[in-house]
Amino acid sequence: MSETRITAQDGASYTFGERTKVKKLSTVESDGSLKTKFVFRNGVVREHVTPSDSPLYARLALHGADQKFGDAMAGLEDVEDCIEAFDAIAAQLAKGEWSERRVGDGFAGASLLARALVEVTGKSLDEVREKLANTSKEVKQALSMQPKVQAVILRLKAERSKGKVDADAALEQFVM
């Protein structure tokens, strides 16, 4: 990918990736106001300042919180995985950490792996979640393939899908 370096209206230099159209640079100013700055690829700069006493101040913060938690759950299909993602982000924010996450950063199937590890190890769900939070995606995948853990995951999946689809009837449709 090629990058383009521009000098914007504000006199500062910015680097844009091949497909990047705008840079978003939001800050909390020394007076507590929120400054939202957008630098466009063509050098145009736009800023919006929300004073800390504005009635929209809290709404902007709440929108950001909604977005942060929503982003963590984006692309997850299982409700239990969404709960895992929410809990992980809440714990991260409680520690004062923001770090960016992307879809697929290990939340898909996380609830099944966590529940299986609780069962296999006898540790509490909180202990398992804490350990998993610092475990790479590759190690999580390997853990989910470990025979004892995999057996529990398969059982839990079967319990989740019980009643949703009659697998025997579905198989009959193929046999006929």
N, C-alpha and C positions, 0 to 999 in steps of 0.2 A: 504494500500500500504506500502510496506517495503522500507526503505531507506538504501543505502550503503554509508559508509564513507570511502574515500580513501585518501592516501597521494600521491600527484602527484610529478612529476619530479622536480617541482620548490620548493618542500619542504612544500608547503601549503596543508591544509586539505580541502577536498570538499565533500559535500553530494550530492548523486545522487538519484533521485527517481527511482522506479522500472524499468521504461522504458526509462529513460534519458540516452543517449549515450554520449552527449557532453555538456559542459557548455560554453557559449559564454560570454566573459568578455571584452567588448570594452571600451576604455578610451581615453580621450584627454589628452595628456601629457603636462607638463609645457611649453615645447617649441612649442606647438600648433600641434604637430604631432598626428596622430591617431594610437593607438595601438589596434590591434584586437588580442585577446588571446582566444584560444580554449583549454579547458582542457577535455581530453577524459576519459571515464569511466575507462580505463585501466591504467590511470596515466600519459599518454603521454601528453605533453604540446607543442603547436605550437603557435607562435606569428608572426604577420606581422605588420610592422610599415610603415605608409605612411606619409612622411614628408609634412609639410604644404605648401611647394613650389612645390610639385609634381603635374604634369598635371592631375593626377588621383584623386587628393584631392577633387575637386568639383564634379567629377562624382560619387565618393563614397557617398558624402553628398546628391546629388540629387537622387541617388538610394535609400538611406534611406528615403528620403521624399516621393518618389513614393511608396515605400513599406508601409510607415505609413498610407498614404491616402488610398492605395489599400486595406490594411488590414481592415480598417474601413468599406469598402464597400463590403468586401467578404461575399458572401452568400445572399446579398440583390438582389431581383429581380426587384424591381420597381426603375425606374430612379429617381423619386422624392425622394425616400428614400436615394439613393446614394448621391444626392445633399445635403440632410439633414446631412448625415454622413460627407461629405466633409466639410460643413460649421461648424459643431461641432468641428471637428479636427482642422480646421484652427483657430477658436476662441480659442481653448484650447492652441494651440502652440503660438498664439499671446500674450497670458497671461504668456508665459514661462512655461507652464505645459506640461508634457509628458504623464502622466498616461497611463497605458496599457489598451486597450479595447479588448474584444473578440467578435466574431461573435455573434449576437443576444443580444447585450447589449442595446437593445431598439431602434435601428434605423429602423428595419422593421416596416412599418406602421407609422413611425414618421411623415412623411410629411402629411399624411392624418389627423392624430391627430392634428398636428400643424395648418393645414388649417381649420379644423373644429373648433378648439378653437378660432381662429381669428374671424371666422364668428359668433360663439355663444357669445363671450365676447366683441367683438368690439375692442379688443386690436390689436396692430400692430404685424406682424409676428416676428419681432425682439424681442418684449417683451415676446411673447409666447415662442419662442425658448429659450430665457434666462431662463425663469421659468421652462421649460421642462428639461433643462440641469441639473437642481438640483432636479429633481423629480425621485423617484424610479420607477423601472419597474412595480411594483405592483400598484402604484398609477396611472401610465399611462394606465395600463390595465383597472383599475376601471373607469378612465375618459372616455376611449373609449366605455365603456358600459353604461355610463350615457345616458338616453334617448334622450335628446336634441343633445348631441354630436354624439351619435350613428346614429341618423337620418341624420345628415350632412355627416358623414363618409360614410354611405350607398349611399347617393346621389352622393358624389364625386367618389366613386368606380364605380358606374353606368356610370357616365360621362366619366371616364377613359376607361372603357371597351366598350363604345358605338362604334359600327361599327366594333369591332374586331370579335365578335361572335354574330350571330343572335339568341338570346335566344328563341324567339318564334319558329323559325324553328328547333332549337335543341330540344325543348319540343315536337314538332310535331313528331320527329323521335321516341320518346318514346311512344307516344299515339298510333301510327299506329300499 
